[in-house]
Amino acid sequence: MEDVDVLGVLTALGYSGDLTEEHALSREAEQGPLSPRFTAACSWLVSELKAVSLLEECLTPTTGPENAEAFLLEVSGLLGELHCPYPSLTSGSATSRLKDKESCLRLLQFLGSELQAARLLRSKRPPQEGQQAPKDAGSSDEVFRELQALCRALGLAEPTAEAPVATLFRDLELKIQDVSSSLPEGTVGSPLLTRSLEPRQWERLEEIHRAMCAEYECRRQMLISRLDVTVQSFHWSERAQQHGAAMVRLYEPLRDVLCSRPSVTLALLLSAREDLSIITKTTSQSSREKTACAVNKILMGPVPDRGGRPGEIEPPMVGWESRRSGSGGRKEKRRGKGRRH
């Protein structure tokens, strides 16, 4: 793959970062995940792709070579969601990919082509008459996903972007009333939100939701980074090095499904019932019915006493060695002075 081809794709997409020149693109592609400029370009492509599609994964640009492994794990999850057809980007260990310039250019070309296709499909879905274009593309996609999930749960055909809103909500209301009438009394429960909110209150609630999602996304990213570092430390021992490939093979499928973006939406607030306001302890009988397992019945045998109890520690004795070594000097001086007198 030629550098000029990838550069042409980036330029056509409106990229204006540090890789707008051919020699800069070639130099940073050779470093791959070790280059913050290369990871920033990949992160820009993914952020633009998320704005026009239902993509859930994201890429965090690195600040140095020490973040390269975490970036590779995020790339693995992203390519899995996009169903990447290139074996050079999806086969083998996730931490050993993007080792050469060719694979790095291939990744930029693939993300660029996905962004071009997503923008093209988005442009072919103009808003209907009487409807305003959504202010926030991410919010519009979130609402559309919730409607699709609701239709699947009710057994209705999934809606399309061109479906009339009035007809869709009328069908949903009739189906919900039909299903609710067939359930035993008290199955659904009373809603937790019992009052209607004004448009200004909904806007304020959405601002709070975005702020909390950003906060918890940062926290989840920190926990995922801690997990990656912890798993990486397991490979340091000599015994683990013999089973390094098996450990990576078992860990990667579990790591790929982890996403730093929270899945909490405003739709969950509308569906919340009153029982969510009842706080129960994690050690309560009702909670332990679901968390109890055979491991809890295993008793630990005798373990060595490592101490650490301040109340049982005797105060240390004062050491007089230093004073003993120099204690005779003053007495001899005093005695000497007495003899001279």
HUUR-V586886 format. One record per run of one state. SS is the DSSP state (2 for helix, 1 for strand, 0 for the rest). FROM is the first residue (numbers start at 1). TO is the last residue. If there is no record, write none. Layout:
ss->SS from->FROM to->TO
ss->SS from->FROM to->TO
This chain:
ss->0 from->1 to->2
ss->2 from->3 to->12
ss->0 from->13 to->21
ss->2 from->22 to->34
ss->0 from->35 to->35
ss->2 from->36 to->51
ss->0 from->52 to->64
ss->2 from->65 to->82
ss->0 from->83 to->86
ss->2 from->87 to->90
ss->0 from->91 to->93
ss->2 from->94 to->96
ss->0 from->97 to->100
ss->2 from->101 to->123
ss->0 from->124 to->136
ss->2 from->137 to->154
ss->0 from->155 to->164
ss->2 from->165 to->181
ss->0 from->182 to->190
ss->1 from->191 to->191
ss->0 from->192 to->198
ss->2 from->199 to->234
ss->0 from->235 to->237
ss->2 from->238 to->242
ss->0 from->243 to->243
ss->2 from->244 to->256
ss->0 from->257 to->265
ss->2 from->266 to->271
ss->0 from->272 to->272
ss->1 from->273 to->273
ss->2 from->274 to->277
ss->0 from->278 to->284
ss->2 from->285 to->291
ss->0 from->292 to->293
ss->2 from->294 to->297
ss->0 from->298 to->309
ss->2 from->310 to->312
ss->0 from->313 to->320
ss->2 from->321 to->326
ss->0 from->327 to->327
ss->2 from->328 to->340
ss->0 from->341 to->341
